Amino acid sequence: MIRARHTLLWTGRTAHRCQKGLKDPVTDYTLRPVGRVESALADPASAPRQPDEGAPDAWLVFDERYAPALDGLAPGTDVLLLTWLDRADRDALTVHPRGDRTRPLSGVFATRAPHRPNPIGLHTVHVIAVEGARVHVRNLEAVDGTPVLDVKPILTEDR
């Protein structure tokens, strides 16, 4: 389960009442991290906002039980990395883009702000190396300890 500051962030049960003719569907989901980020970045406030703004190389450290899921992931591959931004403000609905108070407030769904109802981070990273249950990646702006939810290869014409 995803936990931050020893508090359960998101869990639930699933019931599809609409299919039974009832009016309000109730749907919940449970996410379980598959690993965590190991990075020199420790403070979200000082971390780069985008990978091309000085994001360092980092390691994705997977739980050993997920090591078989890395089979076929090779150096040179570009992947989409999904993380849980566990230090984000989940109550934020509007933000000043890029934290710039001179810019007007905007809805979080129109921005890449980490603060949002479901703080899922989306990162495009380049795989440098795969060593057992550890993946070395280039230009990751996520801070140390950030939970990893999933990794998906970016599809190209030859894939």
C-alpha angles and dihedrals in degrees: 000000000000112000132175125183087356091298125120107240105186136003138126153138132273128236125159102203092166091071089058092053096260117134107232120056115212114204128169132170137203121215122196119192115236093202145329140255119257107200144150087236109098106161121058091205093060097037118109113263094221132023094248091058096077103295110167130226112270142180127246105213111199127199106258092243088066095050092102088059088066093061108123095020103125139185110270093038120128112217141181109237119202116202136174109239092217096180095053126115104250093192094062114113099161131034140174101253112256088000090284107145091197088068118079121255114272132189112262091237088064092054141054090237114147091220108086141118093273105024100206112163119216116200133173107212137171119232112233099174143351115213113175107295093349126090121193111212136184126236104004116165095191117113127243113285096021108151116247114222103178147337124217128180118241105243120232132181092273095051 
